């Protein structure tokens, strides 16, 4: 009995630590960012709680330590209209956040996890990676929303590279991915993610980014991570064009500039090319590097660069790194 009691007490201490905000609340209702705490969590992406519960192509989970120095030192509410895996949201664990994505199935997963984590765990617990089960779930999704969300999470874990793609009929069509682990989900992390989402100031919505950003005010922190624009991989371009066109990129840049002009802190991540950077006149930008995750053979995954654009009002701690004006004369290729 004493051992069980000690384990229970230890579990409560861990749970309390997980649910503590990583940004302290100031007297003016702004959240003061604790960069040291965020850096410590970002440097341990596989063991910190909460962390993304989904794999997602383009996730910024491995780039968080490079984004943290560019973040504002304080903010009021957090907005992320291209939610994906929610890596930055789960790092910050803010009290007030508007989270959205145009992918309805993705937002359904967040909503269901928020209120029904125990039921999702009961459904996922007996499941193991299986090619036959994968294609059964893919071709015959359940009608009930809870089971459908659990199946969505199973498919995400076992598909190729965590890629989400649908055909012209809106049906998920990514192939089985030969997962290296038999674990479908980290249940402790699912519970931690659910707690972060259940805070009273967290809102979830499936909509276009323009609608998602209607409530942004001065001192809010807006993180924009749209589908990337690139001309180097034609097949991926064609896929992206059906999701987020160049006109959408232009529309997003205009909205970002409007938000920055009202006093919001805006950070944008996108492909590292001049055409994109020129859309964000007046923003600063910094090039960051990461390992590619989309090549089918891991041995062929080299380093790729991306650009982070941020509004001039962000109080950055850049550790001596150079920043450039987007679209300005001192810009690099």
C-alpha positions as CSV (number, residue, x, y, z in Angstrom):
1,X,0.0,0.0,0.0
2,X,2.7,2.6,0.8
3,X,4.3,2.1,-2.6
4,X,1.0,2.7,-4.4
5,X,0.4,5.8,-2.3
6,X,3.9,7.1,-3.2
7,X,3.3,6.5,-6.9
8,X,0.0,8.3,-6.7
9,X,1.5,11.2,-5.0
10,X,4.4,11.3,-7.6
11,X,1.8,11.2,-10.4
12,X,-0.1,14.1,-8.9
13,X,3.2,16.2,-8.7
14,X,3.9,15.4,-12.4
15,X,0.4,16.3,-13.4
16,X,0.6,19.6,-11.5
17,X,3.9,20.4,-13.2
18,X,2.4,19.7,-16.6
19,X,-0.6,21.9,-16.2
20,X,1.4,25.0,-14.9
21,X,1.4,27.8,-17.5
22,X,4.8,28.3,-19.1
23,X,4.1,32.0,-19.4
24,X,3.4,34.0,-16.2
25,X,0.6,36.4,-16.0
26,X,1.4,40.1,-15.4
27,X,-0.6,42.7,-13.7
28,X,-1.7,44.1,-17.1
29,X,-3.2,40.7,-18.1
30,X,-0.4,40.1,-20.5
31,X,1.5,36.8,-20.4
32,X,5.2,37.2,-19.8
33,X,7.1,34.6,-21.8
34,X,9.6,32.5,-19.8
35,X,12.1,31.8,-22.6
36,X,14.3,29.6,-20.4
37,X,11.4,27.3,-19.5
38,X,10.4,27.1,-23.2
39,X,13.9,26.4,-24.3
40,X,14.2,23.5,-21.8
41,X,11.0,22.0,-23.1
42,X,11.9,22.5,-26.7
43,X,15.2,20.7,-26.2
44,X,13.4,17.6,-24.9
45,X,10.7,17.2,-27.6
46,X,10.1,13.5,-26.9
47,X,9.7,13.6,-23.2
48,X,8.0,16.9,-22.4
49,X,4.3,17.0,-21.7
50,X,2.1,18.1,-23.4
51,X,3.6,17.7,-26.8
52,X,1.9,17.1,-30.2
53,X,-0.3,14.0,-30.2
54,X,-0.4,13.8,-34.0
55,X,2.4,13.5,-36.6
56,X,1.9,16.2,-39.3
57,X,3.9,17.1,-42.4
58,X,5.5,20.5,-41.8
59,X,5.3,20.3,-38.0
60,X,7.5,22.8,-36.3
61,X,8.3,20.6,-33.4
62,X,12.0,20.3,-34.3
63,X,12.3,24.0,-35.0
64,X,10.8,25.4,-31.8
65,X,14.2,26.3,-30.3
66,X,14.9,28.5,-33.3
67,X,11.5,30.2,-33.1
68,X,11.5,31.0,-29.4
69,X,14.1,33.8,-29.7
70,X,11.9,35.5,-32.2
71,X,8.8,35.4,-30.1
72,X,7.4,38.5,-28.3
73,X,8.4,38.9,-24.6
74,X,4.7,39.1,-23.6
75,X,1.3,38.7,-25.2
76,X,-2.4,38.7,-24.4
77,X,-4.0,35.9,-26.5
78,X,-2.6,33.4,-28.9
79,X,-3.9,32.7,-32.5
80,X,-2.9,29.8,-34.7
81,X,-5.1,29.4,-37.8
82,X,-3.0,26.7,-39.5
83,X,-3.0,24.4,-36.4
84,X,-1.6,21.1,-37.8
85,X,0.2,19.3,-34.9
86,X,0.0,22.4,-32.7
87,X,3.7,22.2,-31.7
88,X,3.9,25.9,-30.7
89,X,0.6,25.9,-28.9
90,X,1.5,22.8,-26.8
91,X,4.9,24.4,-26.0
92,X,3.3,27.6,-24.8
93,X,0.2,26.2,-23.1
94,X,-1.5,29.6,-23.1
95,X,-4.6,30.4,-21.1
96,X,-6.3,32.1,-24.1
97,X,-6.0,30.8,-27.6
98,X,-8.0,30.7,-30.9
99,X,-6.9,27.5,-32.7
100,X,-8.2,26.7,-36.1
101,X,-7.5,24.8,-39.4
102,X,-9.4,24.4,-42.6
103,X,-9.1,20.6,-42.2
104,X,-12.4,19.7,-40.4
105,X,-11.2,16.1,-39.5
106,X,-8.2,17.6,-37.7
107,X,-10.2,20.0,-35.6
108,X,-12.7,17.2,-34.8
109,X,-9.8,15.3,-33.4
110,X,-8.8,18.3,-31.2
111,X,-12.4,18.8,-30.0
112,X,-12.9,15.2,-29.2
113,X,-9.6,14.9,-27.3
114,X,-10.5,18.0,-25.3
115,X,-13.7,16.5,-23.8
116,X,-13.5,12.7,-24.4
117,X,-9.8,11.7,-23.8
118,X,-10.8,8.7,-21.7
119,X,-13.1,7.2,-24.3
120,X,-10.4,7.7,-27.0
121,X,-7.8,5.9,-24.9
122,X,-10.2,3.0,-24.3
123,X,-10.7,2.6,-28.0
124,X,-7.0,2.9,-28.9
125,X,-5.6,0.8,-26.1
126,X,-6.0,-2.6,-27.7
127,X,-5.0,-1.5,-31.2
128,X,-1.6,-2.3,-32.7
129,X,-0.1,-1.4,-36.1
130,X,-1.7,-3.7,-38.8
131,X,-1.8,-3.3,-42.5
132,X,-5.2,-5.0,-42.7
133,X,-6.6,-2.8,-40.0
134,X,-5.2,0.3,-41.5
135,X,-6.9,-0.3,-44.8
136,X,-10.1,-1.3,-43.1
137,X,-10.2,2.0,-41.2
138,X,-9.2,4.0,-44.3
139,X,-11.9,2.5,-46.6
140,X,-14.7,2.0,-44.0
141,X,-14.6,4.8,-41.4
142,X,-17.0,4.5,-38.5
143,X,-20.1,6.7,-38.5
144,X,-19.8,7.7,-34.8
145,X,-17.6,10.8,-34.4
146,X,-15.7,9.5,-31.4
147,X,-14.7,6.2,-33.2
148,X,-14.0,8.1,-36.3
149,X,-11.6,10.4,-34.5
150,X,-9.8,7.5,-32.8
151,X,-9.5,5.9,-36.2
152,X,-8.1,9.2,-37.6
153,X,-5.5,9.1,-34.9
154,X,-4.7,5.5,-35.7
155,X,-4.3,6.2,-39.4
156,X,-2.1,9.2,-38.6
157,X,0.2,7.1,-36.5
158,X,0.5,4.3,-39.0
159,X,0.4,6.0,-42.4
160,X,3.4,7.1,-44.4
161,X,5.2,10.0,-42.7
162,X,2.1,11.3,-40.9
163,X,1.0,12.9,-44.2
164,X,-2.6,14.0,-44.5
165,X,-3.9,13.9,-48.0
166,X,-7.3,13.3,-49.5
167,X,-8.5,12.4,-53.1
168,X,-11.0,14.3,-55.2
169,X,-13.8,12.7,-53.2
170,X,-12.4,13.9,-49.9
171,X,-11.3,10.4,-48.9
172,X,-8.0,9.9,-47.0
173,X,-5.6,8.1,-49.4
174,X,-2.1,8.0,-47.9
175,X,-0.6,4.4,-47.8
176,X,0.4,2.3,-44.9
177,X,3.8,3.5,-43.5
178,X,5.4,0.4,-41.8
179,X,5.6,2.1,-38.4
180,X,8.7,1.2,-36.3
181,X,6.9,1.2,-33.0
182,X,3.9,-0.9,-31.8
183,X,2.7,2.0,-29.7
184,X,-0.3,3.8,-31.2
185,X,-0.4,6.7,-28.7
186,X,1.3,7.9,-25.5
187,X,-1.8,8.0,-23.2
188,X,-0.1,10.2,-20.6
189,X,0.5,12.7,-23.4
190,X,-3.1,12.5,-24.6
191,X,-4.3,13.3,-21.1
192,X,-1.8,16.2,-20.9
193,X,-3.0,17.6,-24.3
194,X,-6.6,17.3,-23.2
195,X,-5.9,19.3,-20.0
196,X,-4.2,22.0,-22.1
197,X,-7.2,22.2,-24.4
198,X,-9.7,22.2,-21.6
199,X,-8.7,25.6,-20.3
200,X,-11.6,28.0,-20.4
201,X,-10.0,30.4,-22.8
202,X,-9.2,27.9,-25.5
203,X,-11.4,28.0,-28.7
204,X,-11.3,25.5,-31.6
205,X,-12.8,26.1,-35.0
206,X,-12.6,24.8,-38.6
207,X,-12.5,27.8,-40.9
208,X,-10.5,29.9,-43.4
209,X,-7.6,31.9,-41.8
210,X,-9.3,35.2,-42.5
211,X,-12.3,34.3,-40.4
212,X,-10.1,32.8,-37.7
213,X,-8.2,36.1,-37.3
214,X,-11.2,38.5,-37.1
215,X,-10.8,39.0,-33.3
216,X,-7.1,39.8,-33.2
217,X,-6.2,42.9,-31.2
218,X,-3.1,44.8,-30.1
219,X,-0.7,42.7,-28.0
220,X,-2.1,39.4,-29.3
221,X,0.4,36.8,-30.6
222,X,-0.4,35.4,-34.1
223,X,1.5,32.4,-35.5
224,X,1.0,31.7,-39.2
225,X,2.4,28.4,-40.7
226,X,0.6,28.0,-44.0
227,X,1.2,25.3,-46.6
228,X,4.5,26.2,-48.2
229,X,5.1,27.7,-51.6
230,X,7.9,26.1,-53.6
231,X,8.8,25.6,-57.2
232,X,11.4,22.9,-56.7
233,X,9.2,19.8,-56.4
234,X,6.5,19.9,-59.1
235,X,4.3,17.1,-57.7
236,X,4.2,18.7,-54.3
237,X,3.5,22.0,-55.8
238,X,0.4,20.7,-57.6
239,X,-0.8,19.2,-54.3
240,X,-0.2,22.4,-52.5
241,X,-2.0,24.5,-55.2
242,X,-5.2,22.7,-54.4
243,X,-4.9,23.6,-50.8
244,X,-3.3,27.0,-50.7
245,X,-2.7,28.9,-53.9
246,X,-0.4,31.8,-54.6
247,X,-3.4,34.1,-54.3
248,X,-4.0,32.7,-50.8
249,X,-0.3,33.5,-50.0
250,X,-0.8,37.1,-51.1
251,X,-4.0,37.3,-49.1
252,X,-2.3,36.0,-46.0
253,X,0.6,38.4,-46.3
254,X,-1.8,41.3,-46.6
255,X,-3.6,40.2,-43.5
256,X,-0.4,39.7,-41.6
257,X,0.7,43.2,-42.3
258,X,-2.7,44.6,-41.3
259,X,-2.5,42.7,-37.9
260,X,1.0,44.0,-37.3
261,X,-0.1,47.5,-38.0
262,X,-2.8,47.2,-35.3
263,X,-0.1,46.2,-32.7
264,X,-0.3,42.4,-32.9
265,X,2.9,40.3,-32.8
266,X,3.0,38.3,-36.0
267,X,5.4,35.4,-36.8
268,X,5.2,33.6,-40.2
269,X,7.0,30.5,-41.3
270,X,7.2,29.7,-45.0
271,X,9.5,28.4,-47.8
272,X,12.8,30.2,-48.0
273,X,12.5,32.0,-51.3
274,X,12.5,35.7,-52.4
275,X,9.0,35.6,-53.9
276,X,7.5,34.8,-50.5
277,X,9.7,37.2,-48.6
278,X,8.7,40.1,-50.9
279,X,5.1,39.7,-49.9
280,X,6.0,40.7,-46.3
281,X,7.4,44.2,-46.8
282,X,8.3,45.7,-43.5
283,X,8.8,42.4,-41.7
284,X,12.1,41.1,-40.5
285,X,13.2,37.6,-41.6
286,X,15.6,34.9,-40.5
287,X,16.7,31.7,-42.3
288,X,16.5,28.5,-40.3
289,X,17.5,24.9,-41.2
290,X,15.9,21.5,-40.6
291,X,16.1,18.0,-41.8
292,X,13.7,17.0,-44.6
293,X,11.1,14.5,-43.6
294,X,9.3,13.8,-46.8
295,X,11.7,11.6,-48.7
296,X,10.6,8.0,-48.7
297,X,14.2,6.8,-48.0
298,X,15.5,8.4,-44.7
299,X,19.1,8.2,-46.2
300,X,18.0,10.7,-48.8
301,X,16.7,13.3,-46.3
302,X,19.0,16.2,-46.4
303,X,19.0,19.7,-44.9
304,X,16.4,22.2,-46.1
305,X,16.0,25.9,-45.2
306,X,12.9,27.8,-44.3
307,X,12.3,31.4,-43.5
308,X,10.8,32.9,-40.4
309,X,9.2,36.4,-40.9
310,X,8.3,38.4,-37.9
311,X,6.8,41.9,-37.3
312,X,9.2,44.5,-36.1
313,X,7.4,44.9,-32.8
314,X,8.6,41.4,-31.7
315,X,11.2,41.8,-29.0
316,X,13.7,39.3,-30.2
317,X,16.7,37.7,-28.5
318,X,18.7,36.7,-31.5
319,X,22.0,35.8,-29.8
320,X,24.0,37.8,-32.4
321,X,22.4,36.2,-35.5
322,X,21.6,38.5,-38.4
323,X,18.1,39.5,-39.4
324,X,17.1,41.1,-42.7
325,X,14.2,43.2,-43.9
326,X,11.9,41.1,-46.0
327,X,12.0,42.4,-49.6
328,X,14.5,45.0,-48.7
329,X,17.8,45.9,-50.3
330,X,19.8,43.9,-47.7
331,X,17.9,40.7,-48.4
332,X,19.6,37.5,-49.1
333,X,18.5,34.8,-51.6
